[in-house]
């Protein structure tokens, strides 16, 4: 079956090509049965595009909290996210942050004189990964050569490569043993603020928090207090709350913090991953096969 797809409201050439590679037909919105959405990310904008003939909507990001919170995502039409499309790239960034923390690069890049060696090994560390989706599973594979002990927090049961799997409701149990706590869970009402004062008290004094998920999962004021007090070793953040992080924010002033501007997924990789997901799902929709990255309105991801 040839699928009639509307790409918009911004008609991105890479996404139009992705639809056509799968044998789909790019059409005006009123003629479409599916939408490959790329626009302002305003929930009202997307809601206004959905009409009775739309059976499937492809979203442009892995995180879909803005649309779930606004009640846009339903079971009909089916919504799919880019979940898993960017896992390897974001996992690579998380690994780079962990190495920068272990080797003291976050501090060495700031100083202007020779100093003592305060680095340590990443090898044989214990790494707690909160979330075992595309990012978490990719990170586990990247950590294999380092001989790390990986503890995965997941409700999926067995996670390949993890020495132990703990359900999300018991995630606090893994914090005292971890050298690195990597946050890679989706942003939902249930995960909002899951790292606050109580969780930092459970972490080791030399442990690092690495957040490549969403800033909303961490209570920023509590993190600042924990870092200032030396309660944890440091924090490597690709995402923050608020975001963008304002100039003059206390996190910028702390020397045990490494911040990158939500750049874990390079733009070229973003477009490649999204285009591949669009092509795969247009093919699947046309043949009636299960779509990749289906979003559950109940779970919020």
N, C-alpha and C positions, 0 to 999 in steps of 0.2 A: 504494500500500500504506500502510495506517495503521500507524505505528510505535509500539510499546509501550515507553515510556521511564520509567525510574525517576529521579527527581530527589532526590538525597540524599547523605549521610545528613541534611543540613540541607535541608528543603523550601523553598528560597528562592522567594518568589512571583514575582520577576522572571524566574527561569529556568523556572518552571512555565508562566508566560505565554508565554515564548519557544517552548517545546515546542508549546503549543497553537496558537500563530500559524502554525506550520508544518503544522498538521493532525495532530500527534502526539497520542497518548493517554498521560496520566500514570497510571502503575500502581504497585502495590507491587513491591518488588524481585524477589520470586519469580516474578512474571508478566512481567518485563521482558526485552526483547531488547537494550536499550541503556541505558547509565547516563550521566546528566549529573551528574558528581560535584562536590559542594561539601561540604567537611567540614573536618576538622582538618589535612589534608594529610599525615597519618601514612600511610606506605606500607602498613603492616599493616592499617589500616582499609580502604583501598581494595581490597587483596588479598582481604580477607574477604568483600567484596561480590560478587566476580566468580564466577558460576556457569556451568554448561555452556551455558545458553541465551543468555548475553551475547555479542553479536557486535561491539559497538562501545562504547567509553568516551570521553566528552568530558571533558577535564581543564580546570580553571578558570584556568590560568596559561599564559603563553608559555614560561616556563622550567620544564622538567620534570626537572631533574637529580635531585631527591630520589627520584623514582619509577624513573628509569633506573638510578641507583646501587643501589637496593634490588632490582633485577631484576623489578619489577612489570610493566614495559612489555614486551610481546611482540608478535609479528605476529598472533596470534590469542588474544583479540579484537584488533581494530584500535583503536589509541589516537589521539586527535586532541588537539592543544593549541590554545591561543588565539593561537598564533603569527600575527603580522601584525595582530591585532585592535587592538592598542594602539600600533602604530607611529607614527602621526601625533602622538599625545599625548606620547610619550616623546621623539620627535624635537624637538618644540617645546621641551621642557625642556632638551634638550641645546643647542639654539640659544640659549636664555636664558642658560645657563651660559657659553657661549662669548662672548656679548655682555657679560656681567658681568665676565668675565676681561679682555676687550679694553678695556673702558671703565673698569676699575679699581673697579667698583661693590662688589666683594667687600671691598675695603679701605675705600672711602669710607663704607660702612654702619657701620663700627666706630669711626671716628675722631670726635672731638668738637671739632675745630678746623679752620680753613681750611688747606689745604695745596697742594703743587704738583700740576700736571696731569701725570699719568703714563699717560694713556690712549693707546690706539692704535686703528687701524681694524680691523674684521673684514673689510671689503671687500678683495678681491684677495688674501686669505690662501690658503695651501695647507692643506687639511684632509685628513688621512688618516682614513678611516672603516674600522674593523676589524669586518667583518661587513656583509653587504649584504641582510639580511632586511628585514622591515617597517620597523624603526627606521632602518636605514641608507638605504634607498631614500626614505623620507619626509624624512630630513634633507637628502639631496641636492636634493630639490625645494625645500625651504625656503631652501637656500643660493643658489639660482639668482639672486635679485635682488642678491646681494652680489658676484657675479662671482668667487667663490672657485674655485680649482683643486682639484678633488676627486680624490683617489687612493683607490680602493676596494680593500680586501683581501677577496677572495672566490674561491671555487672554482667559481662559476657561469659564468665566462667574461665576456661583456659585461654591464656594469651601466649602465643608462641614466643619462646625466648625468655620468658619471665620465670624467675626462680620461685616466685610466689605471687598469687593473685588474691587481692582482698576486695570485697564488695565496697561500693562507694559509701555506703552508710557507715563503714568502719574505717574510713580513710585516715582518721587521726592515729590509728594504731601503728601506721608505718612511719610516722614522722620522727620518732626518737632514734631510729636506726639509720636514717638516711644521711649521706654526705651531701646529696643534691636532691632537691624536691622540684620536679619539673611539672608545671601546671599546663596541661594540654587538653582540658575538658571543655565541652561546649558551655556557652553562657546561657543559663536558664534561671528561672526563679529559684530553683533548688540549689544551684551552684553559686549564686550571688553571695559575695562576702564569705566564702567558705574558708578563706585564710584571714584570720584576724588575731587579736591578742592571745586568745587561748591556744591557737595552733602554733604561734611563734614560741610560746612557752614550752611546747612539747618538742620543738626542734633542737638539735644540737647547737652548741655555741659556735661551732665552726662550719655549720651547714649553710648552703646557699639555696635561695629560692630562685628558680628560673621560670619566668612566666612568658609563654608564647601563645597563650589562649586569648583571654580578654581581660582588660583591666578590672572589670566589675567583680571578678572572682577574688580579688584581694582588697581588704580594707586598707586604703592607702595611709591614713593617719596612724593606724596600728603598726603598719610596716615601718614607717618613719621612726616611731618610738622604739621598736625592736632593734632597728639598725643603730640608732644613736646609743642605745644602752648596751650594745654588744651582745644582745640576746641571741642573734644569729650572725653567721659569718658575713653574709652579704646578700645582695639581690641583683639578678640580671633580668632586665625587663625590656621586652620588645613591645609591650602594651602597658598602658597606665590608665588610672582613673583619677583625675580627668585626663582626657586625650583630645588634642595634643596636650602634653604636659606644659603648663605655663612657665615662661621665664621666671626665674626667682623662686620656683617651688623648692621646698626643702630637699627633695630627692636629688636635685642637681648639685647640691652642696656636699653631699655625703661621699666620702672617698671609698666606701665599700659598696658602691652601686655602679652598675654598668647599664646604660640605657641606650637603646636603639629606637628609631622613630617608626615603629610598626613596619619594619622593612624586612622581615624574615622571608617573605615571598617576593623575589625580584619581579619587576613588571613583566619582563619577557617570559619568565616562568609562569606568571599568573595567566597571561593570555594563552600560552600553550596548554596549560592544564585545563582552563575553562573551555577552550576550543575542542580539546579531546573529549571532555565530558559531554559537550553538546553533540558532537558527531556520534558518540556511542549511544546517547539517549534518543536521538532522532531515529537511528537505526532500530533500536529496541522498541520504540513507540510504534514504528511502522510495521513491525512483525508481531506485536503483542507480547514481547518478552518483558520481564520485570525491569523497571527502570533503575538506574544507579543513583544512590543518594536520596532516596525518598524521605521526606521530612514527616515526622509524626507530630500532628498538632498537639497531642496529649503530652508527649515527652518534650517538645520544643526544640527538637533537633533531628 
